[in-house]
Amino acid sequence: MAGIISKYKMGTLTKMDISKVSLNNQYQVNISGITADLEFYLRQLYNLPEQYSSGKDIGIMCSDATLPTSSFATAEVKDNYQGINQQFAHSRLYIDSDFTFYVDTNYNTLKFFEGWMDYVAGDDNFKSVDRGDGNNYYRRFNYPMGRDGKVGYKSDNLMITKFERSNGVGEVTESAEISYKFINAFPKGMTSMPVQYGNADLLKVNVQFAYDRYIVV
């Protein structure tokens, strides 16, 4: 009896196209929209080439990512109806997203995020000869975003695209993908990267991104 029900259920799911589930290893991350001032900072301080200082090649190095999600903050209202408590949404809360990137042998990936966070914090490494080693070192945080979009630490185009392969030769159709665009994103934190003797493994850095909101493109 159980076998009959199972076959019937699978047949129904196949007809409804629900049995074609999405795979989690087909995606692409793109980082762009870096302000001109931030890009200049990364080039001058960390000597990053253009494809890294602009974020162009950083997305290719992404090994793990999380699709964004959100929730609602609610307020509870009582006594509108006797014995019933109601909840109403008043704010939409966006959850920080985690991205993991491979670190190349020139450490350009690591320098990119270290430099980005230095810029956020306003580390005055250009004017300080001691590069932060002295007792007189100070910080003055930069503005999130200028009106002209040339100054600030937020990126207006961090995007992750989840796609599917339509056939065995690897072609992807336009309808078989969904893209999330992060508005005003910036690295909020980086997790520690353990190094140790023993069996070699790929070095990765995990970056937590904060953002104002996201839209489905």
C-alpha positions in Angstrom: 0.0 0.0 0.0 2.8 2.4 0.9 4.5 1.7 -2.4 1.4 2.5 -4.4 1.0 5.8 -2.6 4.7 6.7 -3.1 4.5 6.0 -6.8 1.3 8.0 -7.1 2.8 10.9 -5.2 6.0 11.0 -7.3 3.9 10.8 -10.5 1.8 13.8 -9.4 4.9 15.8 -8.4 6.5 15.1 -11.8 3.4 16.4 -13.6 3.4 19.5 -11.4 7.2 20.1 -12.1 7.8 20.1 -8.3 10.2 17.2 -8.5 12.8 19.3 -10.3 14.4 20.8 -7.2 17.1 23.5 -7.3 20.7 22.7 -6.6 22.7 24.9 -4.2 26.0 24.9 -6.1 25.0 26.9 -9.2 25.3 30.6 -8.4 27.4 33.7 -9.2 28.3 36.6 -6.9 29.1 40.0 -8.4 30.5 43.0 -6.5 30.5 46.4 -8.2 29.3 49.9 -7.5 32.4 50.6 -5.4 32.8 54.4 -4.9 35.6 56.1 -6.7 37.2 57.3 -3.5 37.1 53.7 -2.0 38.6 52.3 -5.2 41.4 54.9 -5.1 42.1 54.1 -1.4 42.4 50.4 -2.2 44.8 51.0 -5.1 47.0 53.4 -3.3 47.2 51.7 0.1 47.2 48.0 -0.8 48.5 48.3 -4.4 45.5 46.3 -5.7 45.2 46.0 -9.5 42.1 47.4 -11.1 40.2 44.2 -11.4 40.4 43.7 -7.6 40.1 47.3 -6.3 36.9 47.7 -8.3 35.6 44.4 -7.0 35.4 42.9 -10.5 37.3 39.7 -9.8 36.3 39.3 -6.1 32.9 37.7 -6.8 34.6 34.9 -8.8 36.5 34.0 -5.7 33.3 33.3 -3.7 33.1 29.7 -2.5 30.0 29.9 -0.3 27.2 32.4 0.0 23.8 32.8 1.6 20.7 34.1 -0.2 19.2 37.1 1.6 16.1 36.9 3.8 14.0 39.2 5.9 11.5 39.2 8.7 8.9 41.6 10.1 9.0 43.4 13.4 5.4 43.4 14.8 3.4 45.2 17.4 0.7 43.4 19.4 -2.7 45.0 19.8 -5.1 43.7 22.4 -8.8 44.3 23.2 -9.9 45.0 19.7 -11.7 41.7 19.9 -12.5 40.0 23.2 -10.0 37.2 23.9 -8.0 37.8 20.7 -4.5 39.4 20.4 -3.6 40.7 17.0 -0.2 41.4 15.5 0.6 44.1 12.9 3.8 44.5 11.0 5.5 47.9 11.3 9.1 47.3 10.1 10.9 45.0 7.7 14.1 43.6 9.1 16.9 42.4 6.8 19.2 39.7 8.0 23.0 40.1 7.4 24.3 37.8 4.7 27.5 35.7 4.9 29.9 35.2 2.0 33.1 33.0 2.0 35.9 33.8 -0.4 39.0 31.9 -1.5 42.2 33.8 -0.7 44.6 33.9 -3.6 48.4 33.6 -3.2 48.9 37.4 -3.6 46.3 37.9 -0.8 44.4 40.3 -3.1 41.0 39.0 -1.8 42.1 39.5 1.8 43.5 42.9 1.1 40.3 44.0 -0.6 38.2 43.4 2.5 40.8 44.6 4.9 41.2 47.8 3.0 37.4 48.2 2.7 37.0 48.0 6.4 40.0 50.3 6.9 38.2 52.8 4.7 34.9 52.5 6.7 36.7 53.1 9.9 38.5 56.1 8.5 42.0 54.8 9.2 44.2 57.7 8.2 47.0 55.5 6.8 47.9 58.1 4.1 48.8 60.9 6.6 50.2 58.7 9.4 53.8 57.8 8.8 53.7 55.2 11.5 50.7 53.4 9.7 48.8 53.1 12.9 51.7 51.9 15.1 52.1 55.1 17.1 50.3 56.3 20.2 48.8 59.3 18.5 46.9 57.3 16.0 43.2 58.1 15.6 40.1 57.2 13.5 37.3 59.3 12.0 34.7 57.2 10.3 33.8 58.0 6.7 30.3 58.9 5.5 28.3 55.9 4.2 27.5 57.5 0.8 27.9 60.9 -0.8 25.2 62.4 -3.0 27.2 62.0 -6.2 28.0 58.4 -5.4 31.7 58.9 -5.7 32.5 59.1 -1.9 31.5 56.6 0.7 31.9 53.1 1.9 28.7 51.5 0.7 28.4 49.5 -2.6 25.2 50.0 -4.5 25.5 46.8 -6.5 26.4 43.7 -4.6 24.4 40.9 -6.4 24.0 37.2 -6.1 22.4 35.2 -8.9 21.0 31.7 -8.4 20.6 29.9 -11.7 19.8 26.4 -13.0 21.2 24.4 -15.8 18.6 23.7 -18.5 20.2 20.7 -20.1 23.3 18.5 -20.1 25.5 20.9 -22.1 25.4 23.6 -19.4 23.1 26.2 -21.1 21.2 28.4 -18.8 17.9 30.0 -19.7 16.8 33.4 -18.7 13.8 32.1 -16.8 15.8 29.6 -14.8 17.5 32.2 -12.5 16.8 34.6 -9.7 19.0 37.5 -8.7 19.1 39.4 -5.4 20.5 42.9 -5.5 21.8 44.3 -2.1 21.3 48.0 -1.8 24.1 50.0 0.1 26.0 46.9 1.2 29.3 47.0 3.1 31.4 44.4 5.0 30.3 44.4 8.6 32.7 41.8 9.9 35.3 39.2 9.0 35.7 35.9 10.9 39.1 34.6 12.0 41.1 32.4 9.6 42.9 29.6 11.3 46.3 28.5 10.0 48.1 25.4 11.2 50.7 22.8 10.4 49.6 19.5 9.0 47.5 18.7 5.9 47.2 21.7 3.6 43.7 23.1 2.9 42.5 26.1 1.0 42.6 29.4 2.9 39.2 31.1 3.0 37.8 34.3 4.5 34.2 34.7 5.7 32.7 38.2 5.3 29.5 39.3 6.9 27.7 41.9 4.8 25.2 44.5 6.1 22.9 46.3 3.8 19.9 48.6 3.8 17.6 46.3 1.8 17.5 44.0 -1.1 15.4 43.6 -4.2 14.7 40.7 -6.5 15.9 41.6 -10.0 
